[in-house]
Amino acid sequence: MYRRACLVASVGAVVAGVMAARSATACGLTPPIGPNGLPAVCHGDEDAWRFRAGVALGGTATRIEFGEGDADLLQSATTATLDVFPLQRLALSATLGAALAGNVDYEQVRYDLLPGPIGGVGVSYRFFGGPVPFVHVSLSASLARATSRAPDGTEASFLSRDYRAGLAVGHAFSRFFAPFAVVRYFGAGTEWTVAGGHGADAYRYQVGAGGAFGFSEHWDAIVEVAFLGEKRATLGAGYLF
């Protein structure tokens, strides 16, 4: 939902593989719309206390169930993320960003969603990797606030909370490319007075696939599409220090 449009530090896939006797590993979370936890191909599984800065752009389409009816939401957002790796395979993430253009259709009326802030935190850990598939788990929490505007100009607060758990499985065929599949489950809800108060996601899950790309030991990129449940497309890039 919007916060998933808000979204940003939850599940993802961490990449592991072998090329020229060098391993590829996940380089943290790359949230698109609020904490989301996506993988990035990076070098140095043995390294600890490294940092990664990333940016991402994404869009979400979902449905929110309110007591008096359902609302269909379409939202885009951009975020910046800082990941810290205090231990091997462990990532801590903090995200700040903004929701961009969007709208919500409720009771045959379209409300515009004005830009608003997004923030979140997350933790993730990778199991296995190298010559075998990796398994990546993550938890995240995020908060997003926007303002809805009705056709008559009336405005109302649109506040979304998101708690998300994710599991991603994939394999790094080289340190340059790692495809993955991901599932996520989330809760919390949206507060919107126009629809009578609290709303919950009609789809409390997300199923998708994507790929992580490593361009060097420092630069990486990620593409992901969630096609079941809450739908989302994400494009991100990052730099490992």
C-alpha positions in Angstrom: 0.0 0.0 0.0 1.1 3.6 0.1 3.5 3.0 2.8 4.7 0.3 0.7 4.7 2.9 -1.8 5.9 3.2 1.5 7.5 1.7 2.1 11.9 0.6 2.9 14.2 -1.9 5.4 12.7 -5.3 5.2 13.4 -8.3 3.0 15.6 -9.0 0.2 18.0 -11.3 -1.4 21.6 -11.3 -0.6 23.8 -12.4 -3.3 26.5 -15.0 -3.0 28.6 -16.7 -5.7 32.0 -17.5 -6.9 34.0 -16.0 -9.8 37.7 -16.1 -10.2 38.0 -17.4 -6.7 36.2 -14.4 -5.3 32.8 -14.5 -3.6 29.8 -12.2 -4.3 27.7 -11.3 -1.3 24.7 -9.1 -0.5 25.5 -5.5 0.0 22.6 -4.5 2.1 19.1 -3.2 1.6 17.9 -1.1 -1.3 14.3 0.0 -0.5 12.2 1.6 -3.2 9.3 2.9 -1.2 10.0 2.7 2.4 12.1 -0.2 3.7 11.9 -3.1 1.4 15.1 -5.0 1.6 16.4 -5.8 -1.8 19.8 -7.3 -2.7 22.8 -5.9 -4.3 25.8 -7.7 -5.6 28.9 -6.8 -3.8 32.4 -8.2 -3.1 33.8 -9.2 0.3 31.9 -11.7 2.4 34.7 -11.5 4.9 34.5 -7.8 5.4 32.8 -6.3 8.5 32.0 -2.7 9.4 31.5 -1.6 5.8 28.9 0.9 4.7 26.7 1.2 1.6 24.7 4.2 0.4 21.9 3.6 -2.1 19.1 5.3 -3.9 15.9 3.8 -5.3 12.8 4.6 -7.3 9.7 2.6 -7.3 5.9 2.4 -7.7 3.2 0.4 -5.9 -0.4 -0.6 -6.7 -2.5 -2.1 -4.0 -5.9 -2.0 -2.3 -6.7 -0.8 1.2 -9.8 -2.1 3.0 -11.6 0.5 5.1 -14.8 -0.2 7.2 -17.0 1.7 4.7 -15.4 0.4 1.5 -12.1 -0.3 -0.4 -9.6 2.2 -1.8 -7.4 1.5 -4.7 -4.0 3.1 -4.4 -1.3 3.9 -6.9 1.9 5.6 -5.6 5.5 6.2 -6.6 8.4 7.2 -4.3 12.1 7.6 -4.1 14.4 6.8 -1.1 18.0 7.0 0.1 19.4 4.3 2.3 22.4 3.8 4.5 23.4 0.2 5.3 25.9 -0.8 7.9 27.5 -4.3 8.1 28.8 -4.9 11.7 29.2 -8.6 11.1 29.5 -10.9 8.2 26.2 -11.4 6.4 24.4 -9.0 8.8 23.0 -5.7 7.6 21.4 -2.8 9.5 19.6 -0.3 7.4 18.1 3.2 7.8 16.0 4.9 5.1 14.7 8.4 4.4 12.7 9.4 1.3 9.6 10.9 -0.1 6.4 9.7 -1.8 6.0 11.3 -5.2 3.0 11.4 -7.5 0.0 9.2 -6.6 -3.7 8.8 -6.2 -6.3 6.8 -4.3 -9.7 5.9 -5.7 -12.4 5.7 -3.0 -16.2 5.5 -3.6 -15.9 6.5 -7.2 -13.9 9.6 -6.3 -10.2 10.1 -7.2 -8.1 11.8 -4.6 -4.6 13.1 -5.4 -1.8 12.1 -3.0 0.6 15.0 -2.4 4.3 14.3 -1.7 5.2 13.4 1.8 8.1 12.0 3.9 9.0 8.3 4.3 11.3 6.8 7.0 12.2 3.3 8.2 14.7 0.9 9.7 15.5 -2.8 9.0 17.7 -5.7 9.7 18.6 -8.6 7.4 20.8 -11.7 7.5 22.0 -14.1 4.8 22.3 -17.9 5.2 24.4 -20.0 2.8 25.6 -18.7 -0.5 28.8 -19.2 -2.5 28.4 -22.3 -4.7 24.9 -23.0 -3.3 21.8 -20.9 -3.3 21.5 -18.2 -0.7 18.6 -17.6 1.7 18.1 -14.1 3.0 15.7 -13.1 5.8 14.8 -9.6 6.9 12.5 -7.6 9.2 11.6 -3.9 8.7 9.4 -1.1 9.9 8.5 2.1 8.1 6.3 5.1 8.5 5.0 7.4 5.7 2.8 10.5 5.7 1.1 12.1 2.8 -1.8 14.4 2.2 -4.9 13.5 0.1 -6.7 16.2 -1.9 -10.3 15.8 -3.1 -11.6 17.2 -6.4 -13.1 20.1 -4.4 -9.7 20.9 -2.8 -10.4 19.5 0.6 -7.3 17.9 2.1 -6.8 15.2 4.7 -3.8 13.4 6.3 -2.9 10.0 4.8 -0.7 8.1 7.3 0.7 4.6 6.7 2.6 2.2 8.9 4.3 -0.9 7.7 5.9 -3.9 9.5 7.3 -6.4 7.1 9.0 -9.8 7.2 10.6 -11.3 4.0 12.4 -14.3 2.6 14.4 -14.3 -0.6 16.1 -17.2 -2.3 18.5 -16.9 -5.2 21.9 -17.8 -6.6 24.9 -15.7 -7.8 26.0 -17.2 -11.1 28.9 -14.7 -11.0 29.7 -11.6 -9.0 28.0 -9.6 -11.7 24.5 -11.2 -11.7 22.3 -12.9 -9.2 18.6 -13.6 -9.9 16.2 -14.2 -6.9 12.7 -14.9 -5.9 11.1 -13.2 -2.9 8.1 -13.4 -0.7 7.0 -10.9 2.0 4.3 -10.7 4.6 3.3 -7.4 6.3 0.9 -5.8 8.7 0.0 -2.5 10.3 -2.3 -0.2 8.4 -3.4 3.2 7.1 -5.1 6.1 8.9 -7.3 8.2 6.6 -10.2 10.2 8.0 -11.9 10.4 4.6 -12.6 6.7 4.7 -13.6 6.7 8.4 -10.2 6.1 10.0 -8.2 2.9 10.0 -7.7 0.7 6.9 -5.8 -2.5 6.4 -4.2 -4.0 3.3 -6.4 -6.2 1.2 -3.1 -8.0 0.2 -0.9 -8.8 3.2 1.6 -10.5 1.1 3.9 -9.9 -1.9 5.5 -12.4 -4.3 8.1 -11.3 -6.8 11.4 -11.9 -8.6 14.3 -9.8 -9.7 18.0 -9.5 -10.3 21.0 -7.9 -8.6 23.9 -6.6 -10.7 27.5 -5.8 -9.7 29.4 -3.4 -11.9 32.5 -3.3 -9.8 33.6 -3.9 -6.2 31.8 -0.7 -5.2 28.9 -0.1 -7.6 25.7 -2.3 -7.8 22.1 -2.1 -9.0 18.9 -4.0 -8.4 15.7 -4.6 -10.3 12.6 -6.2 -8.8 9.0 -6.8 -9.8 6.3 -8.0 -7.4 3.5 -9.5 -9.4 1.3 -11.2 -6.8 -0.4 -9.6 -3.8 0.8 -6.0 -3.4 2.2 -5.1 -6.8 5.5 -3.2 -7.1 8.3 -2.3 -9.4 11.7 -1.1 -8.1 14.9 0.1 -9.6 17.9 1.0 -7.4 21.6 1.6 -7.3 24.3 1.7 -4.6 27.9 2.3 -3.6 29.8 0.2 -1.1 32.5 2.0 1.0 
